[in-house]
Amino acid sequence: MKTVQEFLGPEPMTGIDGERGRHWIRHEDGDRLWLVLDRQEVSTNTFNEEVFRELNALLAHAEQENWKAIVFRSAKYSGFAAGADLSQFRGVEPSAELDARIAEANAVIDRIAALKATTIAVVHGTCVGGGLELALACDRIVARDDAKFGFPEVLVGLHPGLGGTARLTHRIQPIEAMTLMLTGKTVDARKGRSLGFVDAVVPERDVGKAVDEAVAGRMERRGGGRTGDALNLYPARKAAAYQMRNETEKRAPAEHYPAPQALIDLWEKHGGSEADMLKAERQSFAQLLPLPVTQNLIRAFFLREKLKGNGKGKSGIAHVHVVGAGTMGAEIGAWCALKGMRVTIEDPQVASLGRAVAGAHKLINRKLHGPEALHARDRFIPDTNGVGLRHADLVIEAAPEKPELKRSIYARLEKEVRADTIIATNTSSLDLAALFEGLAKPDRFVGIHFFNPVSKLDLVEVVRHDGVDEEVYSKALRFVADIGKLPLPVKAAPGFLVNRALMPYLGEALLMIDEGEQPERIDAAAEAFGMPVGPVELADQVGLDICLAVADSLAESLERPMPPVPQWLREKVQAGQLGRKTGKGLYDYDSDNKPKKDKVKQAPDKAMRDRMLLPMLDAVASTLEAGVVPDADSADAAMIFGTGFAPFRGGPMHYAKERGYADVAATMEKLVLVHGPRFTPSRWWQRAHD
């Protein structure tokens, strides 16, 4: 039999001696009972009905015995638990059965809270959602120093539903608790201790000692103190809730995202009593779960998982060489260094390399601290002579969008890199077949198209052409996943998917400005639909020079007409008014890089919205028609995570389906009569409708 210290060790605990059920291991250690979660057939623990029912039976048995302490832990490398298995929530409808399922799960957590024995959650790695709710039901939380805590439920249209809202707001200062739940952000173990819900932070070797301290009653229970108690009184709750409501509405309008306001209502009305709030939380959770908004946000979660699945496995790429230290090249290189890769970045302009190094250090210092940040900065190496080429596993070309320049770069790269090095282009719209024409080994050439800003947009289009080697392409997909991005496989075609879909949307907005429409009203129309920013502000964010180059490229290469580019846009680009990056574009920008907008003079109407959005939907449909993307779900995922398309709508094709394919096509036919043949609907709508 393994010793207790071996049991506590960092090795997986799947094989320990003890009584194993399907998902839980029951381990006796003197007067202590260890209940170790090891959900089968998954790499990360999540909760479903089967897991809870098995735990409930274990607790019922434990109640009949005289344990001094009951300790909860995980057998997974990945962490304690990542919350609920969201697949069990898909497609639910309001019903007595749903209420009963929620009550049954809560009864298990309540049973932990009511145990007479001292209960301790020993937490490592990920502990979010239901995992944190289970931990909060325990008397003490001992966190390993790598633990991460949070309540991400708001990101899928929910709030905690296993007692988390009540227990956290009564365990720590309630404003801090509400902030954690309203933002969905995670905090590390030390932050959890400073907030008051983590009672000890220790390395793995000291876990046993910390458990001893907790069992002996020598571990002080942290919490919110008198300030926390005072803030849970009704006058304070009412005042704080009013401010929370206003701030939350700015970020997440209740019309589109009801969960944050439901959480605020819950605390304001019931936060004075933990018992009352526990009861009200379950009712609120049951009301939110079946809402179309919630179901679409859960859909978006699984769309994200679908993209992640495109890059399963390790790429083996350790050294990335970036050619071009402009905005995109610098950000790509900095992100790769941040994620643990050695990066050499090449540019003939020393000033460009200097700016790239400064930008990389700024990003790294924002994301990492201490020795980790130092090592990441050391991995980002300016390379004026291209010395890193000889050692690179992957070369990413991020030079200006000039075919002749790019082809000359590839010819040089082929002579200097190893025979097994992958050569990738970050082009946003150029024809890959034309770019690699003349290369000796075009089979190792691939498109890896990042979006700006790289540090914020997770989607990366991985572009295949007819001659690419399958292992090269697969390795490129895995590389994208290795650096924490979402790989979308696309076929080489004008604009690929995202730019092909985005440019008609932006183009119509520019034409509306040309017709005299107020830019702020155009943005308001899109934002009312649920876009994070409107098309005018988005064009400024992308860069008017980039927008113009992509629009011209698509107009030349696509058979169907694109919105004509206003002459004043070309003049703005020639004058260097490129958008946010130059401080002036379609809007002027203040010192904080925020657009200076006038008040909307007249409320936007549905016709404006359809004129902008339906060409985007139709462009996505045309890429499906051409086989550029594998399926509609992949297209929806790309538009949500690459452009910010309103996630609560479930993606453009899902929105079109709910609206009705026939209605989309008929509305576009009407727009043809007003605005011309560029609104002619794709053949895909008719086939989908049939």
VOGU-3710 file (C-alpha; in Angstrom, 3 decimals, decimal comma):
1> mktvqeflgp> 0,000/0,000/0,000  1,194/3,527/-0,770  2,108/5,785/2,124  0,109/8,907/2,863  2,939/11,093/1,555  3,024/9,152/-1,727  -0,725/9,562/-1,900  -0,314/13,305/-1,527  2,453/13,478/-4,099  2,371/15,177/-7,493
11> epmtgidger> 2,068/11,900/-9,398  -1,429/11,023/-10,689  -3,414/9,373/-7,946  -5,449/7,151/-10,274  -3,615/4,027/-9,145  -3,692/4,471/-5,369  -4,836/1,716/-3,081  -8,349/2,260/-1,869  -11,929/1,642/-2,763  -12,470/2,776/-6,348
21> grhwirhedg> -15,849/3,605/-7,759  -16,363/4,787/-11,312  -15,427/8,434/-10,721  -14,358/8,628/-7,061  -11,624/6,947/-5,011  -12,317/6,397/-1,302  -9,051/6,312/0,690  -8,899/5,790/4,473  -5,986/7,284/6,411  -6,434/6,793/10,149
31> drlwlvldrq> -9,230/9,107/11,284  -9,326/10,856/7,913  -11,289/9,976/4,805  -10,003/11,102/1,424  -12,492/11,391/-1,447  -10,536/11,767/-4,678  -12,295/12,808/-7,891  -11,079/11,016/-11,009  -13,834/11,233/-13,602  -13,289/8,528/-16,146
41> evstntfnee> -12,677/9,016/-19,879  -11,831/12,731/-19,568  -8,578/14,588/-18,885  -10,266/17,295/-16,784  -12,755/16,705/-13,990  -16,252/18,024/-14,614  -19,516/17,321/-12,801  -22,565/15,550/-14,132  -25,434/13,622/-12,534  -23,471/10,370/-12,399
51> vfrelnalla> -20,531/12,021/-10,607  -22,840/13,663/-8,063  -24,855/10,517/-7,388  -21,713/8,517/-6,714  -20,463/11,254/-4,386  -23,825/11,378/-2,612  -23,606/7,665/-1,839  -20,083/8,121/-0,459  -21,244/10,989/1,755  -24,205/8,990/3,041
61> haeqenwkai> -21,781/6,244/4,059  -19,346/8,735/5,630  -22,106/10,249/7,768  -22,534/6,897/9,493  -18,846/6,766/10,490  -16,791/8,765/12,968  -14,324/10,606/10,753  -12,343/13,483/12,220  -11,774/14,961/8,767  -12,934/14,430/5,207
71> vfrsakysgf> -10,555/15,673/2,520  -11,517/16,266/-1,120  -8,905/16,130/-3,834  -8,431/15,430/-7,559  -6,449/12,718/-9,316  -6,012/14,780/-12,493  -2,882/16,655/-13,547  -5,123/19,428/-14,948  -6,562/20,401/-11,601  -9,357/20,030/-9,091
81> aagadlsqfr> -12,439/20,466/-11,288  -13,580/22,682/-14,161  -17,221/22,870/-13,126  -20,315/21,433/-14,746  -20,306/19,266/-17,842  -22,117/21,755/-20,061  -23,294/19,059/-22,446  -25,974/18,144/-19,900  -27,414/21,679/-20,201  -27,861/21,751/-23,988
91> gvepsaelda> -31,434/21,878/-25,215  -33,055/21,995/-21,765  -36,526/23,515/-21,387  -38,346/24,869/-18,323  -39,811/21,900/-16,464  -40,293/20,296/-13,090  -37,652/17,760/-14,141  -35,074/20,550/-14,636  -35,894/21,981/-11,198  -35,490/18,504/-9,671
101> riaeanavid> -32,084/17,986/-11,344  -30,830/21,306/-10,005  -32,159/20,519/-6,525  -30,530/17,061/-6,552  -27,091/18,491/-7,410  -27,439/21,198/-4,757  -28,438/18,633/-2,134  -25,038/16,924/-2,596  -23,104/20,172/-2,058  -25,346/21,067/0,910
111> riaalkatti> -24,575/17,653/2,378  -20,853/18,469/2,307  -21,529/21,783/4,055  -23,508/19,993/6,777  -20,920/17,287/7,587  -19,846/17,175/11,260  -16,290/16,199/10,377  -13,831/18,927/9,423  -13,966/19,205/5,641  -10,967/20,308/3,606
121> avvhgtcvgg> -10,627/20,896/-0,131  -7,043/20,402/-1,348  -6,893/22,220/-4,642  -4,353/22,286/-7,449  -4,574/23,580/-11,028  -7,999/24,546/-12,318  -10,735/25,037/-9,745  -13,609/26,927/-11,343  -17,397/26,865/-11,456  -18,780/23,816/-9,674
131> glelalacdr> -15,275/22,870/-8,536  -15,018/26,112/-6,566  -18,579/25,677/-5,291  -17,672/22,280/-3,844  -14,544/23,772/-2,271  -16,538/26,655/-0,739  -18,853/24,126/0,922  -15,815/22,836/2,859  -14,560/24,283/6,147  -11,105/25,025/4,755
141> ivarddakfg> -9,514/25,422/1,318  -5,838/24,483/1,011  -4,486/25,600/-2,349  -1,361/24,358/-4,014  0,632/27,317/-5,362  -0,410/26,567/-8,963  -4,166/26,738/-8,261  -6,485/29,003/-10,278  -9,977/29,936/-9,075  -12,987/31,561/-10,724
151> fpevlvglhp> -16,636/31,557/-11,625  -16,825/31,689/-15,452  -20,570/30,930/-15,581  -21,401/34,467/-16,734  -19,547/33,706/-19,986  -22,167/31,088/-20,852  -25,177/33,138/-19,759  -25,427/31,815/-16,206  -24,354/32,531/-12,639  -23,172/29,931/-10,093
161> glggtarlth> -25,931/27,451/-9,362  -24,554/25,130/-6,657  -24,572/27,635/-3,821  -21,605/29,655/-5,045  -23,354/33,040/-5,073  -24,471/32,716/-1,445  -21,352/31,064/-0,025  -18,823/33,372/-1,694  -20,654/36,608/-0,805  -20,807/35,442/2,822
171> riqpieamtl> -17,272/34,048/2,915  -15,441/37,137/1,676  -16,142/40,825/1,164  -19,287/40,707/-1,027  -18,231/43,425/-3,487  -15,098/41,402/-4,269  -17,219/38,256/-4,567  -19,665/39,915/-6,953  -16,824/41,321/-9,056  -15,328/37,841/-9,414
181> mltgktvdar> -18,673/36,407/-10,534  -19,693/39,315/-12,784  -16,414/39,344/-14,730  -15,840/35,589/-14,975  -12,124/36,191/-14,407  -9,808/33,722/-12,682  -7,456/34,538/-9,799  -4,391/32,675/-8,603  -4,009/30,999/-5,218  -2,351/33,959/-3,525
191> kgrslgfvda> -5,045/36,344/-4,719  -7,628/33,875/-3,427  -5,936/33,976/-0,043  -5,816/37,780/0,024  -9,524/37,876/-0,867  -10,186/35,474/1,992  -11,668/32,295/0,531  -8,365/30,377/0,380  -7,035/29,528/3,837  -3,512/28,342/2,957
201> vvperdvgka> -1,218/28,352/-0,081  1,512/25,703/-0,075  3,778/23,778/-2,454  2,952/20,113/-3,014  5,511/18,929/-0,463  3,699/20,833/2,309  0,136/19,744/1,504  0,183/17,033/4,193  1,389/19,499/6,817  -1,336/21,994/5,869
211> vdeavagrme> -4,004/19,298/6,158  -2,648/18,434/9,625  -2,943/22,100/10,642  -6,529/22,300/9,397  -7,558/19,069/11,140  -5,955/20,224/14,394  -7,903/23,507/14,254  -4,748/25,591/13,930  -5,624/27,033/10,495  -7,447/30,315/10,867
221> rrgggrtgda> -10,596/30,664/8,750  -10,159/33,679/6,541  -13,091/35,767/5,347  -14,534/39,206/4,735  -14,481/40,376/8,347  -16,721/43,090/9,725  -16,611/45,038/6,453  -18,025/42,044/4,646  -20,815/41,676/7,182  -21,690/45,382/6,879
231> lnlyparkaa> -21,784/45,287/3,087  -24,299/42,450/3,200  -26,772/44,671/5,060  -29,635/45,871/2,846  -28,817/49,628/2,626  -25,251/48,834/1,534  -26,430/46,115/-0,871  -28,949/48,443/-2,475  -26,401/51,221/-3,046  -23,726/48,832/-4,336
241> ayqmrnetek> -26,199/46,988/-6,577  -27,271/50,263/-8,196  -23,677/51,047/-9,149  -22,993/47,477/-10,303  -26,094/47,502/-12,458  -25,058/50,688/-14,268  -21,474/49,538/-14,851  -22,556/46,093/-16,008  -25,103/47,487/-18,456  -22,321/49,366/-20,261
251> rapaehypap> -20,352/46,155/-20,845  -23,156/43,623/-21,177  -26,625/45,037/-21,957  -29,334/43,116/-20,086  -31,292/42,783/-23,342  -28,582/40,474/-24,674  -26,926/39,211/-21,470  -29,486/38,768/-18,659  -27,301/36,680/-16,316  -25,205/39,517/-14,789
261> qalidlwekh> -28,316/41,529/-13,904  -29,988/38,390/-12,521  -26,945/37,878/-10,264  -27,083/41,487/-9,048  -30,827/41,160/-8,343  -30,170/37,936/-6,456  -27,637/39,510/-4,114  -29,546/42,771/-3,667  -32,787/41,009/-2,691  -31,477/38,007/-0,768
271> ggseadmlka> -27,866/38,736/0,220  -28,771/39,415/3,846  -29,377/35,713/4,488  -27,177/32,916/3,164  -30,062/30,436/3,429  -32,461/32,711/1,515  -29,876/33,368/-1,168  -29,167/29,649/-1,598  -32,859/29,011/-2,257  -33,280/31,986/-4,602
281> erqsfaqllp> -30,093/31,117/-6,510  -31,543/27,779/-7,621  -34,712/29,396/-8,919  -32,755/32,069/-10,802  -30,391/29,470/-12,310  -33,345/27,364/-13,494  -34,883/30,426/-15,171  -31,672/31,398/-16,981  -30,666/27,967/-18,249  -33,361/27,435/-20,939
291> lpvtqnlira> -33,176/31,002/-22,348  -32,185/31,176/-26,052  -29,364/33,559/-25,111  -27,937/31,058/-22,638  -28,297/28,145/-25,035  -26,480/30,120/-27,744  -23,648/31,034/-25,357  -23,322/27,373/-24,378  -23,265/26,631/-28,113  -20,398/29,133/-28,473
301> fflreklkgn> -18,490/27,276/-25,741  -18,717/24,025/-27,712  -17,817/25,818/-30,950  -14,634/26,931/-29,221  -13,942/23,340/-28,176  -14,487/22,271/-31,804  -11,757/24,664/-32,957  -9,412/23,462/-30,217  -9,920/19,923/-31,480  -8,414/20,875/-34,846
311> gkgksgiahv> -4,982/21,092/-33,209  -4,823/17,998/-30,995  -1,334/16,781/-30,167  2,025/18,540/-29,920  3,632/20,108/-32,974  7,245/19,689/-31,866  7,958/23,267/-32,995  10,375/24,931/-30,575  11,995/27,703/-32,638  9,990/30,200/-34,706
321> hvvgagtmga> 11,657/32,679/-37,051  9,553/35,697/-38,036  10,386/37,684/-41,169  9,120/41,258/-40,804  9,039/43,278/-37,575  6,010/45,384/-38,399  2,920/45,410/-36,195  1,778/41,887/-37,082  5,203/40,236/-37,191  6,199/41,751/-33,862
331> eigawcalkg> 2,972/40,640/-32,167  3,166/37,111/-33,601  6,749/36,747/-32,397  6,000/38,208/-28,976  3,066/35,855/-28,484  5,160/32,803/-29,444  7,884/33,847/-26,979  5,247/34,390/-24,300  4,033/30,831/-24,894  7,468/29,279/-24,408
341> mrvtiedpqv> 9,010/29,223/-27,892  12,384/30,593/-28,931  11,787/33,415/-31,410  14,153/35,159/-33,773  12,664/38,131/-35,594  14,247/39,528/-38,731  13,904/42,937/-40,330  16,307/45,120/-42,357  15,216/48,178/-40,344  16,928/48,351/-36,938
351> aslgravaga> 14,308/50,867/-35,761  11,538/48,363/-36,532  13,333/45,703/-34,510  13,708/48,140/-31,616  9,976/48,837/-31,607  9,267/45,105/-31,854  11,442/44,366/-28,804  9,807/47,156/-26,816  6,327/45,928/-27,760  7,209/42,327/-26,946
361> hklinrklhg> 8,540/43,264/-23,515  5,412/45,293/-22,806  3,129/42,357/-23,702  5,217/39,838/-21,758  5,393/42,062/-18,664  1,625/42,432/-18,768  1,036/38,675/-18,904  3,917/37,225/-16,855  5,878/38,151/-13,734  9,229/37,415/-12,119
371> pealhardrf> 11,528/34,773/-13,635  8,845/33,650/-16,134  8,736/37,143/-17,647  12,538/37,349/-17,723  12,848/34,020/-19,548  10,140/35,016/-22,053  11,895/38,320/-22,813  15,155/36,410/-23,338  13,424/34,128/-25,842  12,518/37,097/-28,112
381> ipdtngvglr> 15,684/37,774/-30,129  16,124/40,532/-32,746  17,977/39,180/-35,770  19,222/41,706/-38,324  21,046/39,115/-40,448  18,571/36,227/-40,408  20,918/33,932/-38,481  17,954/32,218/-36,794  16,749/30,802/-40,117  19,207/27,906/-39,928
391> hadlvieaap> 17,753/26,692/-36,631  14,042/27,434/-37,111  11,392/24,723/-37,121  8,881/27,194/-38,549  9,348/30,444/-40,465  6,448/32,908/-40,530  6,617/35,620/-43,177  4,820/38,789/-42,089  6,079/41,238/-44,704  3,885/43,884/-46,419
401> ekpelkrsiy> 1,149/42,569/-48,754  3,243/42,852/-51,934  3,402/39,598/-53,949  6,764/40,349/-55,566  8,371/41,103/-52,194  6,943/37,956/-50,622  8,077/35,731/-53,496  11,621/37,086/-53,228  11,579/36,320/-49,488  10,458/32,731/-50,076
411> arlekevrad> 13,175/32,161/-52,676  15,782/33,233/-50,106  14,190/31,208/-47,313  14,282/27,986/-49,327  18,041/28,298/-49,717  18,764/28,996/-46,037  16,358/26,940/-43,938  16,599/23,241/-43,085  14,936/20,737/-45,396  12,229/19,982/-42,809
421> tiiatntssl> 11,431/23,607/-41,892  7,866/24,746/-42,546  7,473/28,067/-44,371  4,272/29,981/-43,596  2,780/33,248/-44,773  0,604/35,527/-42,678  -1,041/37,018/-45,766  -4,616/38,083/-45,175  -5,906/37,862/-48,727  -3,266/37,044/-51,360
431> dlaalfegla> -3,474/33,910/-53,514  -1,236/31,225/-52,002  -0,838/29,385/-55,298  0,600/32,515/-56,892  2,849/33,215/-53,896  4,615/29,840/-53,858  4,865/29,554/-57,624  8,465/28,684/-58,484  9,378/27,213/-55,101  11,335/23,966/-55,208
441> kpdrfvgihf> 9,281/22,458/-52,349  5,803/24,056/-52,327  4,559/21,106/-50,255  6,066/22,648/-47,092  4,404/25,991/-47,692  1,239/26,894/-45,719  -0,805/29,916/-44,685  -0,998/30,810/-40,966  -3,158/33,914/-40,791  -3,298/35,729/-37,452
451> fnpvskldlv> -5,661/38,597/-36,666  -4,834/41,970/-35,181  -4,347/42,370/-32,252  -2,745/38,941/-31,903  -2,801/39,110/-28,100  -6,594/39,534/-28,011  -8,030/37,613/-30,975  -7,805/33,843/-30,558  -8,715/32,692/-34,064  -5,981/31,747/-36,552
461> evvrhdgvde> -6,836/30,623/-40,094  -4,570/27,776/-41,217  -4,703/27,858/-45,007  -4,153/24,815/-47,185  -3,440/24,712/-50,902  -3,659/21,768/-53,280  0,029/20,875/-53,058  0,603/21,041/-49,305  1,985/17,983/-47,527  -0,617/16,612/-45,097
471> evyskalrfv> 1,857/16,271/-42,229  3,033/19,867/-42,766  -0,558/21,072/-42,646  -1,362/18,995/-39,560  1,772/20,305/-37,844  0,722/23,896/-38,596  -2,666/23,253/-36,971  -0,966/21,771/-33,906  1,450/24,710/-33,694  -1,477/27,135/-33,503
481> adigklplpv> -2,972/25,114/-30,646  0,445/24,944/-28,923  0,497/28,743/-28,600  -3,006/28,829/-27,141  -4,851/29,947/-30,256  -7,845/28,414/-32,056  -6,897/26,829/-35,409  -9,460/27,017/-38,214  -8,694/24,895/-41,280  -9,549/26,788/-44,469
491> kaapgflvnr> -8,939/26,229/-48,161  -6,962/28,799/-50,132  -9,469/31,254/-51,597  -9,759/35,050/-51,873  -9,964/36,475/-48,333  -10,195/32,945/-46,887  -13,212/33,083/-44,530  -13,010/35,975/-42,075  -11,866/38,777/-44,381  -14,167/37,508/-47,120
501> almpylgeal> -17,084/37,857/-44,687  -15,933/41,042/-42,971  -15,238/43,247/-45,964  -18,818/43,432/-47,349  -19,970/44,400/-43,825  -17,338/47,126/-43,494  -17,822/48,192/-47,116  -21,530/48,894/-46,660  -20,756/50,980/-43,576  -18,288/53,075/-45,586
511> lmidegeqpe> -20,865/53,571/-48,335  -23,412/54,731/-45,759  -20,908/57,363/-44,577  -20,430/58,333/-48,223  -24,212/58,787/-48,464  -24,172/61,175/-45,506  -25,069/58,808/-42,666  -23,690/59,603/-39,219  -20,847/57,140/-38,371  -22,005/56,906/-34,768
521> ridaaaeafg> -25,500/55,872/-35,901  -24,026/53,148/-38,126  -22,040/51,772/-35,186  -25,097/52,006/-32,928  -27,104/49,865/-35,367  -24,516/47,065/-35,229  -24,028/47,347/-31,475  -27,789/47,117/-30,923  -27,632/43,789/-32,757  -24,941/42,691/-30,310
531> mpvgpvelad> -21,625/43,400/-32,023  -18,901/44,401/-29,520  -18,030/47,438/-31,673  -19,647/48,827/-34,792  -18,156/48,516/-38,305  -16,839/52,084/-38,435  -14,834/51,713/-35,238  -13,806/48,199/-36,296  -12,407/49,502/-39,600  -10,300/51,962/-37,622
541> qvgldiclav> -9,094/49,141/-35,367  -8,130/46,936/-38,307  -6,451/49,877/-40,045  -7,871/51,716/-43,051  -4,808/50,785/-45,105  -5,415/47,092/-44,408  -9,129/47,457/-45,162  -8,367/49,171/-48,462  -5,790/46,562/-49,511  -8,123/43,649/-48,714
551> adslaesler> -11,112/45,348/-50,376  -9,132/45,973/-53,572  -7,786/42,417/-53,554  -11,257/40,890/-53,113  -12,806/43,174/-55,737  -10,189/41,944/-58,209  -10,367/38,230/-57,372  -14,046/37,585/-56,582  -16,633/37,043/-59,287  -19,440/38,756/-57,363
561> pmppvpqwlr> -19,274/42,550/-56,933  -18,013/44,109/-53,698  -19,166/47,483/-52,294  -17,307/50,192/-54,237  -14,580/51,951/-52,242  -15,247/55,694/-51,724  -12,515/57,944/-53,100  -12,222/59,785/-49,774  -11,055/56,531/-48,126  -8,139/56,295/-50,561
571> ekvqagqlgr> -7,296/59,913/-49,817  -7,344/59,260/-46,065  -4,940/56,339/-46,483  -2,628/58,427/-48,703  -2,658/61,149/-46,038  -1,618/58,657/-43,348  -4,964/58,756/-41,515  -5,082/55,007/-40,988  -7,300/54,699/-37,926  -6,551/54,055/-34,283
581> ktgkglydyd> -2,861/53,272/-34,860  -2,265/56,813/-36,188  -4,738/58,598/-33,901  -6,996/59,617/-36,773  -9,129/57,716/-39,237  -12,899/57,518/-39,538  -12,863/58,821/-35,957  -10,327/60,925/-34,087  -8,703/59,212/-31,071  -7,830/60,596/-27,641
591> sdnkpkkdkv> -4,646/60,008/-25,643  -6,069/56,697/-24,354  -6,696/55,525/-27,954  -10,468/55,768/-27,527  -12,600/57,157/-30,363  -14,135/60,599/-29,957  -17,772/59,982/-30,826  -20,679/62,400/-31,088  -24,084/61,608/-29,651  -26,296/59,570/-32,014
601> kqapdkamrd> -28,724/62,026/-33,571  -31,391/59,522/-34,603  -31,982/55,963/-33,420  -30,842/53,361/-35,973  -33,404/51,171/-37,722  -33,599/47,523/-38,780  -33,043/48,396/-42,465  -29,568/49,778/-41,640  -28,739/46,647/-39,718  -29,834/44,303/-42,517
611> rmllpmldav> -27,939/46,287/-45,124  -24,683/45,717/-43,200  -25,199/42,277/-41,695  -26,852/40,311/-44,484  -23,895/40,713/-46,889  -21,727/39,275/-44,109  -24,061/36,296/-43,710  -24,172/35,825/-47,460  -20,379/35,910/-47,724  -20,148/33,153/-45,105
621> astleagvvp> -22,729/31,150/-47,075  -20,661/31,594/-50,250  -17,558/30,203/-48,512  -19,600/27,161/-47,491  -20,756/26,833/-51,108  -17,120/26,876/-52,246  -15,865/24,496/-49,543  -13,527/27,100/-48,034  -14,582/25,995/-44,524  -15,593/22,458/-43,568
631> dadsadaami> -19,066/23,200/-42,202  -21,434/25,861/-40,856  -20,403/25,248/-37,233  -16,756/25,948/-38,098  -17,830/29,136/-39,871  -19,880/30,236/-36,851  -16,954/29,540/-34,532  -14,600/31,538/-36,740  -16,880/34,560/-36,889  -17,480/34,569/-33,132
641> fgtgfapfrg> -13,815/34,215/-32,151  -12,275/36,033/-35,114  -14,582/39,032/-35,486  -16,570/39,149/-32,236  -19,857/38,326/-33,990  -22,515/38,548/-31,261  -21,884/35,263/-29,363  -25,361/35,199/-27,831  -26,697/34,815/-31,400  -24,773/31,539/-31,785
651> gpmhyakerg> -22,892/32,606/-34,930  -24,013/34,078/-38,278  -25,266/30,836/-39,813  -27,062/29,833/-36,624  -28,680/33,274/-36,537  -29,690/32,868/-40,194  -31,205/29,474/-39,434  -33,217/30,847/-36,512  -34,309/33,834/-38,572  -35,123/31,585/-41,522
661> yadvaatmek> -32,951/31,003/-44,589  -35,839/31,970/-46,844  -36,273/35,281/-45,029  -32,559/36,084/-45,360  -32,646/35,394/-49,119  -35,920/37,308/-49,640  -34,628/40,345/-47,730  -31,477/40,369/-49,845  -33,561/40,226/-53,028  -35,322/43,388/-51,835
671> lvlvhgprft> -31,948/45,025/-51,176  -30,926/44,237/-54,775  -33,742/46,502/-55,966  -32,475/49,385/-53,822  -28,696/48,976/-53,830  -27,793/46,805/-56,802  -26,590/43,304/-57,733  -23,964/42,997/-55,003  -26,870/41,927/-52,747  -27,826/38,977/-54,973
681> psrwwqrahd> -28,109/36,054/-52,509  -25,796/33,066/-52,776  -27,124/29,791/-54,176  -26,390/28,221/-50,787  -29,563/29,718/-49,257  -31,825/28,005/-51,734  -30,107/24,643/-51,282  -30,233/24,981/-47,488  -33,904/25,960/-47,642  -34,731/22,994/-49,881
//
